[in-house]
Amino acid sequence: MTTNSEKVGFISLGCPKALVDSERILTQLRSDGYDITASYDDAAVVIVNTCGFIDSAKAESLEAIGEAMQENGQVLVTGCMGKGDDAARIQSLHPNILGITGPAAYEDVVGAVHKAIPLNRRPDPLVDLVPAQGIKLTPRHYAYLKISEGCNHRCRFCIIPSMRGDLVSRPIGDIMREAEGLVNAGVRELLVISQDTSAYGVDLKYRTDFWQGRPLKSNLLTLAETLAEFGIWVRLHYVYPYPNVDALIPLMAEGKILPYLDIPLQHGSPSVLQRMKRPAAAEKTLERIERWRAVCPDITLRSTFIVGFPGETDAEFQELLEFIDNAQLDRVGCFQYSAVKGAAANALPDPVPEAIKQERWNTFMAKQQVISAAKLQKKVGSTLQVLIDEVEGDRAVGRSIADAPEIDGVVHLDALPGLQPGDWVEGQVTGADDYDLWMT
């Protein structure tokens, strides 16, 4: 195998939060003078940024590590599987691996690359060009903006705190400087992410920081108001329905930030939520959603749910179905509960049989599909603004304000001459199916 002694291969797995970690590592490596390659054959070392949230994600990560070891042999592992028993398992499977580091361990990863393939020269700023906004793994017109790391909750099904620690918020000035660089580079949509976006700033005691000489409080409302000044799409993800979120809804009604919230609700039965140790009650959530819609009728609400959590009874599952009937959420994902090593839920009694999990998942998705399809049908005849993601021949694919990339539906339309990804267009909706829209 022929390799370039200063080229690094990179495999990024998992959620958008892990993608941001990958971007930061790649940006630092590029700044240090390393080249990035998409080929095993051309890489002197391959970094695999792993996901360890659920067993299927771990299996994908292990498969990627195995492939990288087979195809290249010089492999560094980082990310959520880089700690504890998972790291020991990787080391056991691949004793010749170069190194293993945990999530968000940027300096450790970069240091391991320098050790594995020392640079033969100093980086030259005229040659080793790095965009002002850093290396991005998303298309040029949208980017993820991570505002904090870790989580203070101890939900029984989740091992994120053990992997990423307690909440650590970034000072608002740092976030705004990053956002400003992204907007100046052509980004037209910022997707605000963290493990718990609603809790942003609580660990900082919402202290004042500065951007462009302006004093700004490090809290979610101030951040949303200030990001809105860029005049681009600002979309909020992983927002728990805390009371402080209510203050964001008028901003959405005024068109300052997108009328869109991604809220990880997980269940609709109070007793299941209690066993999960979730921070919000189903009844209060429904009341809050009703108030949000009164202020901003066009708000789009996305959520995820778990069926088959240990001890979930038929009656509790029916409560979940009643909840989604009442909530009428626009976008919904659903997962069958699976035990994750290290999760407190593993010790709970009365596991739900796999066949029942599958049956409940089918029932849940069928019900939600009817709700989602009806909501999309109501948009036929309306006029939408669409951000273009892809153009191929005479067809284009974009997203409306109701559609986050990768997880929601899309809008199909004719590509007029000169149309490019990142353009905004307006048109009338002419058709809909269960997930997507068509417009002219």
VOMAR-304890 format. One record per residue: residue in one letter; x, y negated, z negated of N, C-alpha, C in turn. Coordinates in steps of 0.05 Angstrom, whole numbers, plus 5000, padded with zeros to 4 digits. Example, Ala and Ser with C-alpha at 12.3 -4.5 7.8 and 13.67 -1.06 7.14 Angstrom:
# VOMAR-304890
a526451144844524650904844526450664844/s525750454858527350214857525849994843/
# end
This chain:
# VOMAR-304890
m501750245000500050005000501849755000/t501149575018502649315019501149105004/t502548974985501148764970502648504971/n501248284967502548024964503047994934/s505447924926506247924898504747714882/e503347524895502047304880499047294886/k497847524895495047524901493547694880/v491247584872489647714852486947784863/g486048024860483348104867481448074843/f478948034848477047974826474348104831/i473348244811470648364812469048254789/s466848114795465247984774462548124772/l461848234749459348374744457748234722/g455148294722453548184700452047934706/c451347784685449447564686450847304695/p449247094700450546834708452446734687/k452046804662453946704641456746834645/a456747094653459247224659460447114685/l458747034704459646914729461246654723/v460246494705461646254697464346314685/d464546524669467046614658469046684681/s468046824701469646894724470646644739/e468846454742469646204756471846064741/r471746064715473745924699476446064701/i476446324700478946474703480146434730/l478546454751479546414778480646124782/t479245934771480245654773482945624761/q483345734737485945714724488145864739/l487446104749489446254764490246104790/r488245984803488845824827490545584820/s489945454798491545224789494345304783/d494745544773497445634766499045714790/g497745744814499145804838498646074850/y496746224838496046494849494046464871/d494146634891492146654912490046864903/i487646834913485447014907484847164933/t484447434930483847594953481447774948/a480047844969477748014967478448304974/s480948364978481848624987483448764966/y482849024961484449184943487349204954/d487549244980490149294992492049054990/d490848814988492448574989493048464961/a491948594940492248484913494448614898/a495948454883498048564865496748654839/v494548534832493048614808490048554813/v488348724802485448684804484248644777/i482648434773481248374748478348464752/v477348614732474448694732473148564708/n471348374712469848244691467348414686/t467148554664465148754659462648644646/c460448794648457948744634457348984615/g456648924590456149144572453449114557/f451548974570449048914556447249164552/i447049324573445449574572447049794584/d446150044580447750274589448150284619/s446150204635446450204664448550004673/a448749774659450749574665453549684658/k453749824635456249944628457150154649/a455250314658455850514678456950384704/e455650154712456550014736459449904731/s459949804708462549694701464649914702/l464050144690465950364690466550464718/e464450464735464850544762466650354777/a466250094772467949894785470849914776/i471249964750473949994740475250244753/g473750464754474850704766475650664795/e473950524810474450474838476950304841/a477150094824479549914826482050064819/m481950244799484250404792485050594815/q483050704828483650894850484750744874/e483550514881484250374905486750204902/n487350114877489549934873491450024851/g490350094828492050204807493049994787/q493049744794494049524776491549364768/v490449444745487749334738487849214710/l486648974707486048844682483048834678/v482148904654479248904648478748684628/t476548534632475648334614472648344612/g471548164595468648154593467448304570/c464848364572463348464550464048744542/m465348904559466249174551469049164542/g470248934538473048914530473448904500/k471448994484471748984455470749254444/g471849324420470849544405470949814418/d468749964414468650244425468750254455/d467550054469467650044498470550014508/a472049844495474849814503476350064499/a475850204476477250454471476550664492/r473950664500473150854520474550804547/i474750554554476050484579479050564578/q480250514555483050584552483450884553/s481551034542481651334543481351434571/l479451314586478951404614481251334632/h482451094627484550994645486950904628/p488551084618490751014600492850834613/n492950824639494950664653493950384660/i491650314649490550044654492449834643/l492649604656494649404648493849254623/g491349214619490449064595487449034594/i486448994569483548964564483148734546/t481348544554480648314537477648284536/g476648144515473848114511472647884527/p470047824523468647614538469747344532/a469747174553470646894551473446864540/a475147064544477947054535479646954558/y479146704566480446604590483446604588/e484546494566487446474564488746744563/d487446944550488547214549488747344576/v486647304592486547424619488747294636/v488847034636490946894652493746974643/g494146994616496747074606497447354615/a495447534616495947804625496747814654/v495547644670496247624699499147534702/h499847324687502647224688504647434680/k503847594660505647814651505848034672/a503648094685503648314705504948234731/i504447994740505647904765506747614761/p509147594750510247324745510547174772/l509946914771510246744794513246704800/n513846704826516646664834517146374840/r515146204835515445924842513645764823/r514045504822512245324808509945254826/p507545224815505345144832505844864845/d505144844870505444594885502744474890/p502044244878499344124881498644064910/l500644044927500043994955499444244971/v500144474959499644734972497444884957/d497644894931495745044914493344874908/l491844804928489644624925487344754909/v486344614889484044704874481844494875/p479444564883477344354884476944224857/a476143974857475843824832473743964814/q471744094826469744234810470544514802/g473044594810473944864804473045064825/i473845314821473045534839470245624832/k468445624851465645704846465045954862/l463446134850462646384863459746374873/t458546144870455846094881456145934907/p453945934923454045754947454645464938/r455545304957456345034952454144854940/h451644924946449544734938448244784911/y448945004897448045034870450145164853/a449945114826452045204808450745244780/y451945434766451145484738452745304720/l451445194700452645014681452245134653/k454445254642454145384616454645174594/i452745154576452844944556453645044528/s453545304524454445414498455145714502/e456345824482457046104482455946224456/g455346484457454446624433451646564424/c450746694402447946674393447846724363/n446046574350445746604321443646804313/h442046904333439947094327441147374324/r439647544311440447824307438248014316/c437347974341435248144352436248434352/r434548624344435448894339436249044365/f435248964388435949104412438448984426/c439548774415441648614429444248634414/i446448654430449148664418450848414426/i449448214437450947974446452547844424/p451347804400452947674379455547834372/s455348094373457748254367459848234389/m458948174414460748144436461747854439/r459947664436460647384442460547204418/g459847304394459947154370457546974366/d457646804345455446614339455546384359/l453446224358453145994376455545804373/v456745734396458745524398458045344421/s457045104415456144914436458444754446/r458344684471460344504483459444214477/p461344034470460643754467459343644493/i457343474490455843384513457643244533/g459643104524461442964543462843154562/d463743384551465043594568463043694589/i460643744580458643854599458043644621/m457743394614457043194633459343144653/r461843164644464043134662464143364682/e463543604673463443834691461143794711/a458843714701456543674719457043454739/e458343244731459043024749460843124772/g462843284765464643394785463143574805/l461243734795459743904812457943744831/v456643544821454843374838456543234859/n458843124851460542984870461543174892/a461643434886462543634905460343734923/g457843634919455643714937453543894925/v453843964899451744124886449143974884/r447044104892444343984891442444104871/e443444314858441844444837443644544815/l443144454791444644554767442844734752/l443844974746442345174731443645184703/v442245074683443345054656442945324643/i445145444633445045714621446545724595/s445845914578447245974553445846224543/q446646334520445146544507442546444495/d442546194485440246074472440345774477/t439245704500439345424509437845234489/s435745324477434145154459435745074435/a437745244427439245184403441645014408/y441944914433444344764440444844534419/g447244514409448044294392447544334362/v446044544354445444584326448044624310/d449944774322452444824307454244574306/l453844384324455244134324453943924306/k451644004295449943804280449243574298/y448943634324448043444345449743184345/r452343224339454042984337454342834363/t455042584361455342404384457942464398/d457842474425460242494441459942274463/f461942254480461942044500462342144528/w460942014546461242064575460941794589/q463041724605463141464619462741234599/g463941274575463741064555461141044540/r459241214547456541214534456441404511/p455341324488454941514466452441684472/l452841954469450642134474450542344452/k448142394442447742604422447942884436/s449343064423449643334434447143494427/n444843434440442443594437441143634464/l439243824465438143904491436643684505/l435043524491433543314503435343104516/t437443014501439242824512440742934536/l441543184535442843314557441043314582/a438543394578436743404601436243134612/e435842934595435342654605437742554621/t440142614611442542514624443142654650/l442742924651443143074675441142974697/a438742894688436642804706437542554722/e439442404711440342154724441742214750/f442742454755444042524780442142544803/g439542564798437642574820437642844835/i438543054822438543314835436643504819/w436343754828434743944813436344034788/v434944024765436144124740434144344730/r435144584728433344814721434444944695/l432644984676433345094649432745384646/h434745534637434445824633434945904604/y433746134596434146254570433346054548/v430945954550429945754532427945884513/y428645914487426746014468424545804463/p422145884458419945694454419845564427/y422045424420422145274395420645014397/p419844894375418444634376419944414391/n422644414390424144194403423844204433/v423044434444422744464473420344294483/d418444244465416044074473416943804484/a419043694474419943434483420943434512/l421543664522422543684550420343674570/i417943744562415743774582414943514595/p414843284580414343034594416442964615/l418943044611421043004632420243154657/m419143394654418343554677415943424690/a414043334674411643204686412342954702/e414542814693415442574707417242634730/g417942884735419642954758422542914753/k423342884728426142834722427843084722/i426743304710427943564713425843754724/l426643984734424744164747422744264726/p420144284734418144394717418244694716/y420344794704421045084704422345154678/l421445364665422745464641422945764643/d425345864638425846154636425946224606/i423846354596423546404567423546704562/p425646804548425747094543423947184520/l421447244526419447294505419647584495/q420147774512420748054505418348224497/h416248114484413848264478411548084470/g409148194469406848034461405448134436/s406448344425405348454400406748344376/p405448214357406748104334408348314318/s407348554316408748764300411248854315/v411148874341413548954356415648734354/l414748484358416648254355417948244328/q416448324307417548324281419648544279/r419148784290421148994289423548924306/m423148774327425348684344427048464330/k425848334309427048104296427347874315/r425247824331425147604350424447344335/p425447114344425146864330422446724335/a420646834351418146684357415846874356/a413546774347411046934344409446904369/a408047124377406547124402404246924402/e402846904379400546724378401446434381/k403646354368404646084370405646024399/t406746234411407746204438405546144458/l403246284455400946234472399945944468/e399845854443398945584438400845384450/r403345434448405345254459405145244489/i404845474502404545474531402145314540/e399945334525397545184532398044884530/r399544804509400144514507402044424529/w403944584536405744524558404244474584/r402344654590400844624615398944384614/a398144304591396444064589398043824596/v400643814589402343594595403443614624/c404143854633405343894659403944124673/p401744084686400144304698401744474718/d403744354731405244494751407644654741/i407944674714410244814703410245104712/t412545204719412945484726414345624702/l413145844692414245984670415146264678/r417646324672418746594677419446724651/s419146984649419947124625420747414631/t421847544611422547824612421347964588/f420648214592419348374570420648654569/i420348774546421349054542418949224535/v418649454549416649654541418149894530/g416750034512417950274501419950224478/f419749994465421449944442420750144420/p422650244404422050444384419650384367/g417850574365415450544349413150414364/e413550324389411350194403409050384407/t406750314396404350474398402650394422/d400650564428398850494450397450224444/a396750184419395349934412397149694415/e399749724408401649504411402149444441/f402249654457402549614486400149464497/q397749534488395349394497395449094489/e396649044465396948764457398848614477/l400848754487402648634507401148574532/l399448764541397948714566396048484562/e394748464538392948234533394547974532/f397047984522398647744521399247644550/i400047814568400647724595398147634610/d395847754603393347654614392847374605/n393247314579392747054568394846854577/a397346934578399546754584399546674614/q398746854632398746794661401446684670/l403546824664406246734671406646764701/d408246594712408746584741410646804750/r412846834736414947024743415547204719/v415547464723416047644701417747874709/g419647944692421248184695420648364671/c420948624675420348814654422449034654/f423349114630425349324627424249534609/q424949784614424450004596426650004575/y425950014549427950014528429850244531/s432450184529434450384528436350324505/a437150524491438950494468441650394477/v442750194464445450094470447150144445/k449450254448451150314426451750064410/g451350074384451849844367449449684361/a447149734375444749584370443249694345/a442149504329440849594304438349754310/a437149704334434649854341435050154342/n437550244346438050524348437250674323/a437250534300436550664275433550674269/l431950544286429050534282427850804288/p425750884273424351134278422551124302/d421451364309419351394329420151294357/p422351404369422951324396420751394415/v420351234435418151284455419251464476/p417751684483418751864504419051724531/e421051824546421651694572419251684591/a417651904591415351904609413351684602/i412951644576411151434568412251154574/k414851114570416150864578415550804608/q415951004625415550974653412650904660/e410851044647407950994651407250714643/r408250624620407650354611408850144629/w411350194638412550004657410949974682/n409950204693408350194717405750034712/t404450084690402049934683402549634680/f404649574666405349294661405849154688/m407549264705408349144730405949114749/a404149314749401849294766400049054758/k399649024731398048804721399348534728/q401948514723403248254728403348194758/q403548404774403648354803401148224813/v398848304802396348174809396347884801/i397347824777397447544767399247384785/s401647484791403547334807402547284835/a401347494847400247464875398047254876/a396347254856394147054855395246774853/k397346744837398546474834399746384860/l401046564874402346484899400246424921/q398046574921395846524940394746244936/k394646144912393645874907395345654919/k397845724926399645524937399345504968/v397845684980397345665009395845415015/g396845255034395645005041396944765028/s398544815007399944594993402544525007/t403644295000406144205011408344234990/l410544354998412744414979415344294989/q417044214970419844154976421444414972/v423144464991424744714991427644654994/l429344784978432244764981433145004997/i434544955019435245175038437745325027/d437445595026439645765018441145895042/e439545975062440746125085439446035111/v441046025132440045965159441246175177/e439546315191440446525210438746515235/g439946415256438446385281436246175278/d433846265285431546075283429946115258/r431046265239429646305213431346205190/a430046115169431446015145430046125120/v431546135099430446225073431246005053/g429345925037429845725017428345784991/r428445604973427045634947425645374940/s423245404928421845174918422645114889/i421544914877422244854849421445084830/a419745264840418845484823420645734825/d422745714841424345954847427345914840/a428246064820431046064813432446264832/p435046224838436446404856436746674844/e436646884861437147164855434847294839/i433347154823431447294806428547244814/d427947024828425146964835424747004865/g422446934875421846964903423146754920/v422646754946423846564965421646454983/v422346254999420546135018421746185046/h420246305064421146355091420046125109/l421746035128420845815146422545815171/d421545675191423045635216425345455212/a427645515225430045345222430045145245/l429644895238429844685259432744635266/p433344535289436144485297437644315276/g440044405269441644255251441244315222/l439244485216438644555188441044715176/q441844635151444144755138443444835109/p444745045098444445105070445044855053/g443344805033443644565017441844335025/d440544355048438644155057436044185042/w434743955037432043965026430143915049/v427944065051425944025071423144045058/e421243925071418443945061416744075083/g414744225074412944355093410544455080/q408644555096406144655085406244955083/v405345065061405245355057403045475074/t403745675090401845795108401146085100/g402746205083402146485075403646555050/a402746785037404046875013403547175011/d405547314998405147584990405447604960/d406247834950406347864921408647714908/y410747644925413047514913414047264928/d413547254955414747044971412646864985/l413546644995411746455010412846415038/w411046335056411846265084410845975089/m412345815103411445545108412445445135/t411145235144411945105170412644815165/
# end
